[in-house]
């Protein structure tokens, strides 16, 4: 069979076809992404955990004056909607909270500011990824923590975090020691028996595992 020459016209045809194929694939992936359920469980678990800790944040109290409030009393969660109040003033004009909920139409988790009487949602942040939303809210909370009342060392979850860090560090150290021991054994075998014999011994040991 005669080999077809790759003419400029054919090159142009396949370049165009390639671009169209890539475009269709991108549209397909975008459609699949839009049909996925937006996660919210991790966000709810995050705030449920924080509410169990003695974390204080700066807010505006009922009298309209700045107060330090337990995060537990500022966060409300119901029917997959989370509210974090930054102002509980009796004056409705000065009341305000941040609302976190899933936008089913846009397939996003939306973070909105709700302030004043009959508030109109003000979008602060939105993402398909609930982990990104958590990062945004971590920064939001950090700016408001009352460090005079919040003691990191007194938080139970922080103690658990330190324990987890210690366990992970120990596991990493054990793995590194095992690898170092393996390298030393390999080096000793190569020194006494030559590299070829050492490689065979190492392979047998690997197969045994």
C-alpha positions as CSV (number, residue, x, y, z in Angstrom):
1,X,0.0,0.0,0.0
2,X,1.4,3.3,-1.1
3,X,2.3,5.6,1.8
4,X,0.2,8.9,1.8
5,X,2.3,12.0,1.9
6,X,1.6,14.3,4.8
7,X,0.7,17.4,2.9
8,X,0.2,20.9,4.4
9,X,-3.6,20.5,3.8
10,X,-3.6,17.2,5.8
11,X,-1.5,18.7,8.6
12,X,-4.0,21.6,8.8
13,X,-6.9,19.2,8.8
14,X,-5.6,17.1,11.7
15,X,-4.5,20.1,13.7
16,X,-8.0,21.4,13.5
17,X,-9.5,18.0,14.3
18,X,-7.2,17.7,17.3
19,X,-8.2,21.1,18.7
20,X,-11.9,20.2,18.2
21,X,-11.4,16.9,20.0
22,X,-9.6,18.6,22.9
23,X,-12.4,21.2,23.1
24,X,-15.1,18.5,23.2
25,X,-13.2,16.6,25.9
26,X,-12.9,19.7,28.0
27,X,-16.7,20.3,27.6
28,X,-17.3,16.7,28.6
29,X,-15.2,17.0,31.8
30,X,-16.8,20.3,32.6
31,X,-20.3,18.7,32.3
32,X,-19.2,15.8,34.6
33,X,-17.9,18.3,37.1
34,X,-21.1,20.3,37.1
35,X,-23.2,17.1,37.7
36,X,-21.2,16.1,40.8
37,X,-22.7,16.6,44.2
38,X,-21.1,19.5,46.0
39,X,-19.6,18.4,49.3
40,X,-20.6,20.0,52.6
41,X,-20.0,17.3,55.2
42,X,-16.3,18.3,55.8
43,X,-17.4,21.9,56.5
44,X,-20.0,20.8,59.0
45,X,-17.5,18.5,60.7
46,X,-15.0,21.3,60.9
47,X,-17.3,23.7,62.6
48,X,-18.8,21.1,64.8
49,X,-15.3,20.3,66.1
50,X,-14.4,24.0,66.6
51,X,-17.6,24.5,68.6
52,X,-16.4,22.0,71.2
53,X,-13.3,24.1,71.9
54,X,-12.8,27.2,74.1
55,X,-12.1,29.6,71.3
56,X,-13.1,33.2,71.7
57,X,-13.7,35.6,68.9
58,X,-14.2,39.4,68.8
59,X,-17.9,40.3,68.0
60,X,-20.4,43.0,68.5
61,X,-22.7,42.2,71.4
62,X,-26.4,42.9,72.0
63,X,-25.6,46.4,73.3
64,X,-23.8,47.3,70.1
65,X,-20.4,47.3,71.9
66,X,-17.4,45.0,71.2
67,X,-17.5,41.8,73.1
68,X,-15.5,38.5,73.2
69,X,-17.7,35.5,72.5
70,X,-17.2,31.8,72.5
71,X,-17.2,30.5,69.0
72,X,-19.7,27.9,70.1
73,X,-22.2,30.7,70.8
74,X,-21.6,32.4,67.5
75,X,-21.9,29.4,65.2
76,X,-25.3,27.9,64.3
77,X,-25.8,25.0,61.9
78,X,-29.2,23.8,60.6
79,X,-30.2,21.9,57.5
80,X,-26.8,22.3,55.8
81,X,-26.7,26.0,56.4
82,X,-24.0,27.4,58.8
83,X,-24.2,30.9,60.3
84,X,-21.3,32.6,62.1
85,X,-22.5,35.7,63.8
86,X,-20.1,38.6,64.1
87,X,-22.8,41.0,65.5
88,X,-25.7,40.1,67.7
89,X,-26.7,43.7,68.2
90,X,-30.4,44.4,69.3
91,X,-30.3,47.1,66.6
92,X,-31.3,45.1,63.5
93,X,-29.5,47.5,61.3
94,X,-26.2,46.5,62.9
95,X,-26.8,42.7,63.1
96,X,-24.7,40.5,60.9
97,X,-23.5,37.0,60.2
98,X,-21.6,35.0,57.6
99,X,-23.7,32.3,55.9
100,X,-22.2,29.2,54.3
101,X,-24.4,27.0,52.2
102,X,-24.5,25.0,48.9
103,X,-25.7,26.8,45.8
104,X,-27.4,24.0,44.0
105,X,-27.8,25.9,40.8
106,X,-24.2,27.0,40.5
107,X,-22.9,23.8,42.1
108,X,-20.8,25.8,44.5
109,X,-20.4,26.3,48.2
110,X,-21.1,30.0,48.8
111,X,-19.9,32.1,51.7
112,X,-22.1,35.2,52.0
113,X,-22.2,38.2,54.3
114,X,-25.7,38.9,55.7
115,X,-25.8,42.3,57.3
116,X,-28.5,44.6,58.6
117,X,-32.3,44.5,58.4
118,X,-33.6,42.3,55.6
119,X,-30.1,41.7,54.5
120,X,-29.1,41.1,50.8
121,X,-26.5,38.4,50.4
122,X,-23.0,39.7,49.7
123,X,-20.8,37.0,48.2
124,X,-17.5,36.8,49.9
125,X,-16.2,33.5,48.5
126,X,-17.4,30.5,46.5
127,X,-15.8,27.3,45.4
128,X,-16.6,23.8,44.2
129,X,-14.1,22.4,46.7
130,X,-15.2,22.5,50.3
131,X,-11.6,22.4,51.5
132,X,-11.0,25.8,49.8
133,X,-14.0,27.1,51.6
134,X,-12.6,25.9,54.9
135,X,-9.3,27.6,54.2
136,X,-11.2,30.9,53.5
137,X,-13.1,30.5,56.8
138,X,-9.9,29.7,58.7
139,X,-8.5,33.0,57.6
140,X,-11.7,34.8,58.5
141,X,-11.7,33.2,62.0
142,X,-8.0,33.9,62.6
143,X,-8.6,37.7,62.1
144,X,-11.2,37.6,64.9
145,X,-9.7,35.3,67.6
146,X,-9.4,36.9,71.0
147,X,-5.9,35.8,71.9
148,X,-6.2,37.2,75.4
149,X,-8.8,34.6,76.2
150,X,-8.0,31.8,73.8
151,X,-5.2,29.6,75.1
152,X,-3.8,27.3,72.4
153,X,-2.3,24.9,75.0
154,X,-5.7,24.5,76.7
155,X,-7.5,23.3,73.6
156,X,-8.2,19.6,73.6
157,X,-8.1,19.3,69.8
158,X,-4.7,21.0,69.8
159,X,-3.4,18.4,72.2
160,X,-4.7,15.7,69.9
161,X,-3.1,17.5,66.9
162,X,0.3,17.5,68.7
163,X,-0.1,13.8,69.5
164,X,-0.9,13.1,65.8
165,X,2.1,15.1,64.7
166,X,4.3,13.1,67.1
167,X,3.0,9.8,65.8
168,X,3.5,10.8,62.2
169,X,7.0,12.0,62.9
170,X,7.8,8.6,64.7
171,X,6.4,6.6,61.7
172,X,8.5,8.7,59.3
173,X,11.6,8.2,61.4
174,X,11.0,4.4,61.5
175,X,10.6,4.3,57.8
176,X,13.8,6.3,57.2
177,X,15.7,4.0,59.6
178,X,14.5,1.0,57.8
179,X,15.5,2.4,54.4
180,X,19.0,3.4,55.8
181,X,19.4,-0.2,57.2
182,X,18.5,-1.6,53.8
183,X,21.0,0.7,52.1
184,X,23.8,-0.4,54.6
185,X,23.0,-4.1,54.0
186,X,23.1,-3.5,50.2
187,X,26.4,-1.7,50.5
188,X,27.9,-4.5,52.7
189,X,26.8,-7.2,50.2
190,X,28.3,-5.3,47.3
191,X,31.5,-4.9,49.1
192,X,31.9,-8.5,50.0
193,X,30.2,-10.3,47.0
194,X,30.1,-7.8,44.2
195,X,27.2,-5.8,42.9
196,X,25.6,-8.5,40.8
197,X,25.3,-10.9,43.7
198,X,24.1,-8.2,46.0
199,X,21.4,-7.2,43.5
200,X,20.2,-10.9,43.4
201,X,20.1,-11.0,47.2
202,X,18.1,-7.8,47.3
203,X,15.7,-9.1,44.7
204,X,15.1,-12.3,46.6
205,X,14.4,-10.2,49.8
206,X,12.0,-8.0,47.9
207,X,10.1,-11.0,46.5
208,X,9.9,-12.5,49.9
209,X,8.0,-9.4,51.1
